[in-house]
Every structure is written in structure tokens, then in C-alpha cells.
Amino acid sequence: MSKIHINDLPTELLVNIFQHLSIESLSLIEETCSRWSQIIIENFYKKHLLLQDYSVRKHYSAWDPGISPAAKTKQLFQMCQELPNNWLQGRYTSSGSHLVAEYGAGENGAVNSIVVFQNKIYLGIANGSVDVRDARNLEFMRTINHTPSLDEPTEYMRPCELALHGNTLAVLGADRSRVRLYNAVTDEMVGEIGTQFGRVYNIAISNKMLVLLSRWTIFYWKIDSMHPERVRGEFMGSMLDFEPDDNFENWLEAHEVAVNTNWLVTRASRMRILEQGGMRITHFLNVRMISNSGYVGPVVRPSSSRLPDTVYETTCMALSEGTGNLLAVGWRVLEEGVMTIMDLKTGDRIHTIQSHHFLSSIQIPLKWEDDKLFLKIIPVRGAQRSDSDTDVDDFGVSLGYLDLADRRLKVIPGLVFNCSRDLIYLDRTTVYGVSTKLDRLDNDCSEETHIDLNIDLESYALLMSEEDNYCPVYIASLTVYDFWNVPEL
């Protein structure tokens, strides 16, 4: 009986065998022979690359037939090997600082939020409008959304908030009366949503749900974020996140929501009235499961939703994308900072980072990218500073990520932001940072039309002692850090 060589097997059977291997293992055997190379490239590399986030896909053409197999292999190597190493080693190119806003005291010109859709950057402005810029050259494209009228009550004016998923952009304007929905492909408004209770103070969006918070109540709509023309969707209902309780005063609201395909999580701080008099802030973390039909269930494990009384502050939370079950949340306990990752399915804490002194670095969760959790690290670690970091204050920010594969926190070398208030948005290949600072002091009534803030303190004090009034002018600058297009070693 003659022996059968593996290359005698039909292509369909080889594909069936290869599909049990990881993409990393396939890359090791791809050069075994030309036949294997062709099978692996066409049946596995192509599909794997086309499933990646747009931030990766935009860097290679859509598998034009003219692209050689060697080019396809190189693109996979760049994504699987070079890109992770660039993040680890802090290898990136910077766009430099680009001015995106300038405003005086009392003007609603501050940049409050940032999201990115394909090659467009959306900047939420304090007056409720949204500036759109080209992500490739940072040039201004257009402004969308309304600006509140001048007679809008000032107590209702809050920062403009943006939420993006799929092709749908949700904008919560400064007046908080409604959420406007836009097709991110065309920037056309497709509808707006409000609640019968009035002011909305937080929004979140997933592939199948839009969530609004108002008056401690959750409102949610079933949607398809890939089709903005239908995004107004079907109103599924509302529920109190917290039942009325005489032991709490709701006037000091702190209420945030995060949502993915399977979970809806709210984080809240409430003022509790103590029996002996006085008040104390109590923190809650409510976890709810979303059914296949789009309905939100009751709080899972309600007995553990209230955090211990030793927790005096919560920071931010990050919920893993898609069908993920991981939630990262940060809080402060006495003199310690704690960042915990929870498995929402079991309720277990699978990893915790503690800072054992109030002056230690604290980690604030930003965003999940696959099995990596990106975090702000405040203040900047000493090793991250350089002699050129003259503008970085004592509460500057470095960026890092926790890789669940080895449970180690890795700080991205050289990437430092001016202060903890800087806005940071990131995807698989790029970091976008918006920094705001006091630029100068203007005075139209004086020969000195403005003060350069680089003057010495004695001269500054002398000017401030004069009768002329100087108006502070702030600037917001945008910087892009590209981890894909880096110089060759």
C-alpha cells in the first residue's frame, strides 16, 4: 500500500486542518511550500485582516488582485508583530500640536469630548456644537449640532457629550434637553430623542441599544447602530436605577452608564443621611443583563451592588466591547487607589491593581482593545519624564495597558500628556490627545494688549497690581500619535 503525503490531500481537507491553528501558528508554517502559502493567505490571512477594526484596515488596500502574496504576508506581520511591539516600545510618529479652539473666560468654547469615526475626528464643544476634522491632516471640515440660544438657563449648561458606535453618532448637547443622532458616514442628522422627565445627563450606545439617564432612571431603545436611518429604533422601556429612599438625597447627582451587547452597568454616587447627623457619599455599581430580545433585566447580585463605606470616590469604568463580560472600574479607599477588573458573569474579581499611598500613581480605566485594558496613569511615573517635559505639571498623565495574558501593567515609553484633564481617545493603531491650557491674558484697554505667560513672576505680579483688567485666553490643541506608520529601525 503506497503512503499518502500530506500534500496529496485536497485543498478543502487542508483548510479544515489549518482552521484548528491560531493565526500565529499559521504564520510559522506558511512558508513550508508555495501551495500551503497560497491556501493560508487566501483562506485565513485575508479573512483575519478584513475582520480587523477600521483603524487597522485603512492601512492596506481591500485585497486588490494585484497585491502580491508577499505583500499580504507583510501586512499580517505588521499587524500581529510590529504593531504590538510599537506599543510596547513606545515607537510612534507624532502630528505635532494643532490648535483646535481658542476662547476667553466665560465663553463656551472649551473642548469637552472626542470620538473618532474612520478618517474623521469629532470634537464636542462646550456650547453644544461639534467640530468635525479630517483625521489625516487635522484640517477643519464642518460643524454639526446646534448651539443653545443665549437665553438658555445657565444652571442647565453642561459639557457636550459624544457617544459613537457603528455608523451612529449620538450628541448630548449643553442644554441636556435631548440627544441628537447623526449618520457618521454623511454627518446628516437622522433624529433626536428626549425623555418625559426632562434633562438627560449621560448617554451610552452599543450595537443594539441606546441608553439615556435622567432623574436616576434608565431609558433605553432597541437599535441597529450600523443603520443610522433606523437608529431611533424601538423604545423598549424605562426603569428606576434606584428606588426612592428617605435615607438619600438625590440633589448631588453622579450617575454614569456603560453598555455592550450583553450587559448594562451603571455607576452612581449618592448622598446618604446618617442617623447621627451629617451626610456620607455612598457608591453603587449596578449590573444588569440584556436579553437576546433587547430587554434589560433586574440588577444581578443586588446584595453586592453597594460598595463598602470605606470607598470615598469612584473614577471611571470601562466595559469590554461586543459580547465581552469584563468590567474595569477604579475607586479610592482611604489612602489607597484600587483598579479592579470584574467578570460580570460570575461576579469574581479577576485582577486588582492597588496603590498603597495617596501620593502613589493611580490607574484610571480608559478602554478595552481585545484583551488589553488601556489606562491613564496619574501622576506621570518618574521614568516617563524627560528634560523636555517642561509643560507637564505635577499631575501629568502617562498611558499604559494591562495585558490579561500575563497580568502585567506596561507603561508606554515616552507618551506623556500635560495634565489629568487632557482628553484621550485611542484605537488599535492611534492615540488622540486634546490638551487645554491658559495661553495669555488679554487687555484691550491697555497698551499691553496681552501678557505672554512666559514672563517672570515679578513682572506678572506688577501687571496684576495695576487697575487694568486682563482677560484669560485659553487654547485647546490636538495631537495624534500614530503607532502604525513609524520610522524603520
PyMOL commands that set and color helices and strands:
alter all, ss='L'
color gray80, all
select helices_A, chain A and resi 6-8+11-18+23-32+34-50+54-57+69-89+154-156+228-230+302-304+382-384+457-465
alter helices_A, ss='H'
color red, helices_A
select strands_A, chain A and resi 93-94+98-104+111-117+120-125+130-134+140-144+161-165+168-172+179-183+188-193+202-205+209-214+217-222+234-240+248-259+263-273+279-290+296-299+311-319+326-333+336-343+349-355+362-369+372-378+397-403+408-417+423-426+430-442+450-452+471-482
alter strands_A, ss='S'
color yellow, strands_A
deselect
rebuild
show_as cartoon
